[in-house]
């Protein structure tokens, strides 16, 4: 009450006059109180409120501005290459900075194959871990495992690359490679020579890096499935796996697909770790031991060395391709995840 | 004949039960095994970092600039400071912008079309590859200035911080009970003051955590710095000049053919992760001291 008094002080006589009239007309919708009227007419407050709101709005708009600037910058600076090559940019296999001929097909191939392979490795593992943490794992282990998964997401890309160069590459070259070659060599996917750096190693590193994304989002999506679904399945005599399959996975499938696509988006744009282990050679071959090249790594490797406007413009066009592809992939994924978790707060968690 | 049928039925039923329970145990086993498989590389990475990095750390690492090729010794003192400068610029731009956009979303943009559009843009921006952010900063700043600079690196990292901070700020503000806002407004406090002193104040620990997550994410970024901050073998404090950064230095040393540089790369990686974790923990500890518990 005492805090109110300084506010009411400037208008005592108006207040006392209006009090009785208000109590008589109690049934009517109450008119705005004098305090409120007083506050609303104070121009300083109104000005401050308006400008504060405007400032916040400006900040919110800056997100649109950032996206617009990125697009504008990418398009303007890649104009030269777009005009010179048109659609042939995406079908050309030749990347020849000296001869001034640029085709991005080997890089597109490298990015798509390494990302899809990484997703193929990471998805089953992530789903198993998500199921383990949600429904199988004993309560005291839940926190530590969630913490470790988060830690995996916090390790910088360049550190993954460093580890892969000195630990994973020798393992793939000396231990895993020969075994794969012996048992699956006939498929043509695993043929010598195997230097350790190449598509396979890059995909394994990517899989490790996108695992936390897929795992944590699919866990959130599974948690958003109403608890009645689980209870109903259990009440019908389902085993735990049947409960998960019928009650959880089936209901959460849309969101899980979203999580997977989100992981794919992350893999498509990943740069440093891939650049360090993929071998950086623009080839299109079936052999997974063979070095390859991705969109992101060609930018990382050649951008500062690009001599000539056309060369730089071609590299920026590769950036534009990467941008458009990841935007589309992410937009689809976000929509799918939203569709599932939208009503999260109203559901029993 | 009649007595044989139920017996057979019982046997089939038993088989089905056995199959179901086998499937259940198999999946349980699979989940346990894959958790172990996934956590193995994490432990391997951390173990290697501590083993390799710890054995190559010394005082010179923190006090010396990189030695020329072929000479032993040298450190990454300039890269540590350079990373600090770049991250300082990034935070100075990214944190206020991100928080303000988050405030708009939570306090003004609820349920509106504009709010949804901003939210969606933030989510999509979050997925843009970091190397593309590097190209954007290159085009917007390096091309205009005609040389690489710490400022360009800072801007590239700042635009990566904004979407994360925006979304966490919004989420944290959404958890502030409405009763607190109503109480403040009821006391005649203007709306802007209510947001600053009540909503934001209550949500501060969560917002700081969000900022630190964004900070940790960009602190290890290398790709956007390749052609913005560019790297530097010497001391530099000028924001308009190329500057060294710890992740850049690790990358250059890791792909080099020299054993001495590999050693330094491991030490650098250990220091990078340690610095990220220490700064995140410190800020979170500091933030939790003044925590205000919202009444629910």
Interface residues (C-beta under 8 A of the other chain):
Chain A: X3 X4 X7 X35 X39 X45 X48 X49 X52 X53 X55 X56 X57 X58 X59 X60 X61 X62 X63 X64 X66 X67 X69 X70 X73 X74 X76 X77 X124 X125 X126 X128 X129 X131 X132 X133 X136 X137 X145 X148 X149 X151 X152 X154 X155 X156 X157 X158 X159 X160 X161 X162 X163 X165 X166 X167 X208 X211 X215 X239 X240 X241 X242 X244 X262 X265 X266 X268 X269 X270 X271 X272 X276 X296 X299 X300 X303 X304 X316 X319 X322 X323 X326 X327 X329 X330 X331 X333 X334
Chain B: X20 X21 X23 X24 X26 X27 X28 X30 X31 X32 X33 X34 X35 X37 X38 X39 X41 X42 X44 X45 X46 X48 X49 X52 X96 X97 X98 X100 X101 X103 X104 X105 X107 X108 X109 X114 X117 X118 X120 X121 X122 X123 X124 X125 X126 X127 X128 X129 X130 X131 X132 X133 X135 X136 X138 X139 X140 X143 X159 X162 X163 X166 X187 X188 X190 X191 X192 X193 X195 X216 X217 X219 X220 X221 X222 X223 X226 X227 X230 X247 X250 X251 X254 X255 X262 X265 X266 X269 X272 X273 X276 X277
